Amino acid sequence: MSRATRVLGFPWPVLIGLAALAAPRVVLHDLGLIEEGSFVNGLLVFVPPASWIATVLWKRPRRPFATVVVIGAIYGVFLALGHQLLWDTAFGGDAPALGGELAGTGPAVEDGTLRTAAVISSLVTGTLVGVVTGAIAVLLCRLVPAMPADGTDIDDTRDRRGASGVDALLRPPGSRRPGIPHAPGDTDDSVS
């Protein structure tokens, strides 16, 4: 088992594949084939992070936040590569120029500075998408019960108190509910 699998719950090819789900939007946007605010753009923006969350909810890695942040950082690499490879096409030969004190520093300096800023921006954007998506994934991991490892249905599970289903999975061991004995032989003081 690789270190990525032990720490993040998935091997590197899976992490890269999940991040690659977000790459088509970069290409389509830079080629001008989709527009901001369109339905297709919305799908390409929200479906990949939603699939990251769904995958984490399904597999339940030990560190869901770290897993999704890593996926987001890999997405940032795809974002940076896409923008760099499609730079001239995206700007249609009218690349941005530096202004202010840096105006007129020469085409090579301007191009290098702007491309470096774009790479940094892409990496930060991808990582922040991972942070936000990871936070949502952690919240959902705490709210949505995991399927038992043996494949039984959640409604078929029973804890030692006799509680079944989702109730058995959500209640921490040792917790008490009015009217339900805590353990065999215990009684609940609130029930008369």
DOTI-899120 format. One line per field, with one value per residue: x, y, z of N, C-alpha, C in turn; residue in three letters. Coordinates in steps of 0.02 Angstrom, whole numbers, plus 50000, padded with zeros to 5 digits. Layout:
<rs>
n_c1 = X/...
n_c2 = Y/...
n_c3 = Z/...
ca_c1 = X/...
ca_c2 = Y/...
ca_c3 = Z/...
c_c1 = X/...
c_c2 = Y/...
c_c3 = Z/...
r = ALA/...
</rs>
This chain:
<rs>
n_c1 = 50042/50031/50102/50019/49896/49883/49882/49794/49690/49670/49751/49881/49846/49705/49677/49731/49649/49523/49545/49565/49438/49392/49463/49413/49332/49424/49493/49386/49338/49450/49463/49354/49232/49131/49025/49033/48916/48828/48724/48795/48924/48902/48877/49004/49078/49026/49000/49124/49188/49081/49083/49205/49173/49071/49146/49232/49138/49092/49206/49266/49398/49535/49576/49481/49477/49612/49628/49539/49589/49714/49671/49613/49729/49799/49710/49732/49858/49825/49744/49837/49925/49835/49799/49923/49959/49858/49868/49897/49791/49680/49689/49683/49791/49805/49878/49879/49953/50081/50056/50072/50217/50286/50259/50304/50423/50473/50437/50472/50495/50370/50285/50338/50319/50178/50135/50192/50123/49996/50012/50037/49917/49827/49867/49840/49702/49652/49691/49618/49488/49492/49505/49383/49292/49339/49308/49169/49154/49205/49110/48995/49036/49028/48893/48824/48793/48911/48914/48902/49048/49032/48935/48802/48638/48605/48490/48483/48574/48620/48646/48724/48627/48511/48461/48425/48471/48501/48497/48569/48696/48726/48720/48835/48937/48889/48802/48645/48470/48311/48203/48259/48354/48523/48622/48622/48533/48547/48453/48351/48349/48259/48142/47988
n_c2 = 49941/50107/50261/50371/50307/50255/50372/50464/50388/50349/50291/50376/50383/50384/50500/50596/50571/50609/50746/50781/50780/50909/50975/50989/51106/51210/51204/51219/51344/51428/51414/51481/51418/51398/51499/51612/51590/51511/51363/51244/51284/51300/51166/51113/51179/51143/51002/50923/50954/50908/50774/50740/50753/50655/50540/50537/50524/50398/50311/50346/50400/50410/50541/50650/50788/50824/50739/50792/50921/50894/50841/50958/51038/50968/50988/51125/51122/51066/51170/51276/51223/51210/51346/51399/51325/51362/51498/51598/51572/51596/51732/51780/51832/51956/51981/52015/52163/52232/52363/52528/52556/52452/52453/52442/52368/52278/52147/52012/52014/52060/51957/51844/51883/51898/51769/51694/51747/51702/51564/51550/51603/51507/51390/51428/51452/51322/51252/51321/51291/51156/51166/51226/51132/51019/51053/51050/50915/50854/50899/50837/50704/50690/50707/50617/50449/50316/50177/50012/49909/49777/49774/49769/49837/50002/50011/49884/49874/49855/49917/49886/49926/49898/49988/50034/50050/50211/50285/50206/50217/50352/50393/50417/50293/50252/50356/50419/50397/50463/50347/50234/50099/50112/50012/49832/49791/49918/50061/50197/50350/50450/50394/50344
n_c3 = 50000/49954/50016/49993/49982/50111/50191/50127/50081/49950/49800/49704/49561/49566/49640/49551/49441/49493/49512/49380/49329/49336/49240/49103/49102/49112/48989/48896/48934/48914/48777/48736/48719/48809/48911/49049/49179/49107/49090/49061/49098/49235/49272/49244/49337/49464/49469/49468/49601/49680/49648/49706/49840/49850/49824/49934/50036/50005/50013/50134/50185/50304/50329/50273/50243/50212/50102/50005/49993/49937/49814/49763/49754/49656/49553/49540/49481/49356/49313/49304/49206/49097/49075/49041/48925/48839/48828/48725/48638/48720/48744/48618/48542/48597/48722/48899/48974/49078/49196/49269/49368/49311/49179/49009/49024/48938/48821/48855/48995/49039/48990/49058/49193/49200/49165/49268/49377/49341/49353/49491/49540/49488/49557/49689/49679/49645/49760/49858/49815/49846/49986/50027/49974/50041/50174/50168/50138/50255/50349/50297/50309/50445/50467/50385/50397/50387/50275/50337/50343/50306/50211/50247/50259/50320/50398/50450/50550/50722/50884/51046/51134/51075/50988/50821/50646/50574/50691/50781/50728/50734/50868/50997/51081/51246/51263/51319/51301/51341/51416/51359/51406/51459/51452/51457/51601/51656/51707/51656/51733/51705/51670/51734
ca_c1 = 50000/50073/50093/49959/49837/49878/49867/49738/49636/49667/49816/49891/49807/49635/49677/49741/49588/49470/49562/49558/49368/49381/49504/49378/49308/49481/49504/49328/49335/49505/49450/49295/49176/49077/49023/49018/48845/48787/48708/48851/48979/48884/48890/49076/49106/49004/48999/49187/49195/49030/49107/49257/49138/49038/49197/49255/49083/49087/49264/49281/49469/49549/49583/49444/49496/49676/49618/49507/49636/49763/49637/49609/49796/49813/49668/49768/49911/49790/49722/49897/49947/49787/49805/49987/49958/49808/49878/49889/49723/49632/49692/49675/49847/49806/49895/49880/50017/50092/50044/50105/50290/50314/50240/50360/50484/50493/50390/50493/50483/50298/50257/50360/50287/50107/50126/50208/50066/49941/50026/50026/49845/49795/49882/49803/49631/49639/49698/49561/49430/49501/49492/49310/49260/49359/49270/49102/49160/49212/49045/48950/49059/49004/48820/48797/48823/48947/48887/48943/49098/49011/48886/48733/48601/48608/48432/48491/48625/48595/48699/48713/48568/48452/48442/48441/48475/48541/48500/48624/48760/48739/48729/48900/48933/48883/48752/48581/48409/48257/48160/48296/48408/48591/48653/48583/48534/48542/48388/48355/48318/48207/48081/47960
ca_c2 = 50000/50167/50311/50410/50267/50251/50437/50499/50342/50333/50294/50437/50387/50402/50571/50634/50564/50651/50816/50790/50791/50981/51003/51011/51175/51255/51203/51247/51416/51463/51413/51522/51375/51405/51566/51618/51595/51464/51300/51198/51308/51283/51095/51101/51209/51111/50929/50892/50953/50865/50705/50730/50742/50590/50488/50536/50495/50327/50273/50366/50400/50432/50614/50674/50857/50822/50706/50838/50977/50869/50839/51027/51062/50938/51027/51188/51108/51061/51238/51313/51195/51229/51417/51412/51296/51397/51569/51638/51562/51628/51805/51798/51873/52020/51962/52071/52196/52261/52434/52563/52560/52397/52461/52453/52334/52233/52092/51950/52024/52063/51891/51801/51905/51882/51696/51671/51766/51658/51498/51556/51611/51443/51344/51452/51440/51250/51232/51348/51249/51096/51182/51235/51067/50975/51071/51023/50842/50836/50910/50783/50640/50688/50706/50560/50388/50272/50110/49962/49879/49711/49782/49767/49900/50040/49995/49818/49876/49862/49924/49844/49950/49877/50039/50010/50097/50272/50304/50169/50240/50422/50403/50392/50243/50280/50408/50396/50428/50450/50289/50177/50081/50126/49947/49780/49797/49988/50092/50268/50385/50496/50356/50322
ca_c3 = 50000/49949/50069/49976/49998/50184/50220/50094/50066/49879/49766/49664/49499/49581/49658/49490/49401/49522/49496/49307/49313/49331/49186/49042/49106/49098/48917/48861/48949/48880/48704/48724/48698/48858/48939/49121/49194/49069/49125/49052/49140/49303/49281/49244/49398/49526/49469/49492/49674/49708/49641/49756/49903/49846/49829/50003/50076/49988/50036/50203/50204/50373/50330/50214/50226/50177/50038/49957/49981/49888/49749/49741/49734/49590/49506/49529/49432/49292/49296/49283/49141/49046/49059/49007/48858/48797/48842/48664/48612/48766/48737/48548/48518/48633/48790/48945/48983/49143/49199/49323/49367/49272/49108/48962/49044/48884/48813/48890/49066/49048/48980/49113/49255/49197/49165/49336/49418/49323/49382/49564/49549/49475/49612/49748/49665/49651/49831/49895/49798/49887/50057/50036/49961/50096/50233/50157/50142/50326/50379/50275/50339/50514/50467/50347/50424/50339/50266/50371/50299/50282/50158/50270/50254/50382/50438/50481/50603/50790/50933/51105/51169/51038/50940/50754/50590/50578/50762/50813/50702/50751/50940/51022/51134/51313/51267/51345/51277/51389/51404/51332/51452/51434/51438/51492/51674/51675/51698/51642/51789/51684/51656/51798
c_c1 = 50045/50058/50031/49896/49828/49854/49802/49680/49630/49738/49820/49850/49734/49631/49685/49679/49531/49483/49551/49485/49353/49419/49466/49353/49364/49491/49447/49322/49389/49497/49388/49234/49119/49082/49006/48942/48801/48775/48766/48910/48965/48896/48965/49110/49089/49006/49066/49196/49142/49050/49164/49225/49105/49087/49222/49200/49078/49144/49284/49355/49478/49551/49547/49463/49561/49669/49591/49552/49690/49732/49631/49675/49816/49772/49702/49824/49881/49768/49781/49921/49900/49793/49870/49986/49911/49813/49864/49818/49672/49631/49688/49730/49852/49818/49895/49950/50021/50079/50084/50180/50322/50297/50302/50424/50509/50447/50409/50479/50408/50267/50275/50326/50213/50094/50142/50150/50006/49950/50012/49952/49808/49806/49844/49728/49613/49642/49639/49496/49433/49485/49417/49274/49277/49320/49198/49103/49165/49145/48997/48971/49035/48928/48790/48831/48857/48910/48931/48988/49076/48956/48814/48702/48604/48549/48437/48541/48591/48654/48681/48653/48504/48428/48463/48447/48520/48549/48558/48691/48777/48751/48796/48890/48930/48832/48686/48524/48354/48216/48195/48352/48476/48626/48612/48590/48530/48470/48398/48316/48260/48141/48053/47920
c_c2 = 50062/50215/50353/50372/50263/50317/50468/50453/50320/50333/50357/50438/50406/50476/50615/50630/50606/50725/50830/50799/50866/51012/51024/51083/51225/51261/51237/51322/51454/51464/51455/51482/51375/51475/51564/51624/51547/51401/51251/51219/51291/51210/51081/51131/51166/51035/50898/50896/50910/50792/50690/50714/50673/50533/50481/50507/50420/50287/50288/50361/50427/50508/50644/50745/50858/50791/50755/50898/50955/50865/50910/51055/51032/50972/51094/51180/51102/51130/51279/51289/51216/51302/51432/51386/51334/51473/51612/51632/51599/51703/51828/51843/51940/52006/52024/52100/52224/52335/52465/52567/52507/52402/52474/52419/52285/52173/52029/51956/52025/51993/51844/51819/51886/51807/51667/51687/51721/51588/51499/51561/51546/51394/51363/51438/51366/51228/51259/51311/51184/51109/51188/51168/51018/50989/51044/50947/50819/50844/50854/50715/50634/50682/50644/50497/50348/50206/50061/49926/49812/49714/49779/49836/49935/50022/49927/49818/49886/49871/49884/49867/49929/49930/50016/50067/50155/50294/50270/50194/50311/50433/50377/50340/50277/50335/50378/50433/50414/50390/50228/50160/50091/50062/49894/49788/49868/50011/50166/50304/50429/50461/50332/50259
c_c3 = 50000/50007/50056/49995/50074/50214/50193/50075/49994/49850/49722/49599/49510/49599/49596/49445/49427/49507/49422/49286/49304/49273/49124/49044/49089/49022/48880/48873/48911/48804/48686/48703/48748/48887/49013/49129/49156/49110/49121/49095/49214/49319/49287/49305/49459/49526/49491/49568/49708/49703/49690/49823/49904/49854/49900/50049/50065/50020/50108/50220/50274/50379/50270/50194/50186/50108/49987/49944/49931/49819/49721/49719/49667/49536/49490/49479/49362/49267/49270/49215/49085/49026/49022/48935/48811/48804/48780/48636/48655/48757/48664/48521/48552/48707/48835/48952/49053/49141/49256/49314/49323/49198/49066/48981/48991/48881/48852/48965/49080/49043/49038/49179/49256/49199/49235/49383/49404/49353/49457/49578/49539/49532/49675/49739/49674/49724/49872/49878/49839/49960/50070/50027/50017/50160/50228/50165/50215/50362/50361/50302/50411/50518/50435/50373/50369/50334/50304/50321/50271/50229/50181/50264/50321/50427/50472/50538/50671/50836/50995/51146/51134/50989/50871/50705/50603/50650/50797/50790/50724/50825/50963/51076/51202/51319/51289/51310/51328/51368/51376/51381/51419/51413/51473/51568/51698/51668/51687/51698/51768/51669/51722/51790
r = MET/SER/ARG/ALA/THR/ARG/VAL/LEU/GLY/PHE/PRO/TRP/PRO/VAL/LEU/ILE/GLY/LEU/ALA/ALA/LEU/ALA/ALA/PRO/ARG/VAL/VAL/LEU/HIS/ASP/LEU/GLY/LEU/ILE/GLU/GLU/GLY/SER/PHE/VAL/ASN/GLY/LEU/LEU/VAL/PHE/VAL/PRO/PRO/ALA/SER/TRP/ILE/ALA/THR/VAL/LEU/TRP/LYS/ARG/PRO/ARG/ARG/PRO/PHE/ALA/THR/VAL/VAL/VAL/ILE/GLY/ALA/ILE/TYR/GLY/VAL/PHE/LEU/ALA/LEU/GLY/HIS/GLN/LEU/LEU/TRP/ASP/THR/ALA/PHE/GLY/GLY/ASP/ALA/PRO/ALA/LEU/GLY/GLY/GLU/LEU/ALA/GLY/THR/GLY/PRO/ALA/VAL/GLU/ASP/GLY/THR/LEU/ARG/THR/ALA/ALA/VAL/ILE/SER/SER/LEU/VAL/THR/GLY/THR/LEU/VAL/GLY/VAL/VAL/THR/GLY/ALA/ILE/ALA/VAL/LEU/LEU/CYS/ARG/LEU/VAL/PRO/ALA/MET/PRO/ALA/ASP/GLY/THR/ASP/ILE/ASP/ASP/THR/ARG/ASP/ARG/ARG/GLY/ALA/SER/GLY/VAL/ASP/ALA/LEU/LEU/ARG/PRO/PRO/GLY/SER/ARG/ARG/PRO/GLY/ILE/PRO/HIS/ALA/PRO/GLY/ASP/THR/ASP/ASP/SER/VAL/SER
</rs>
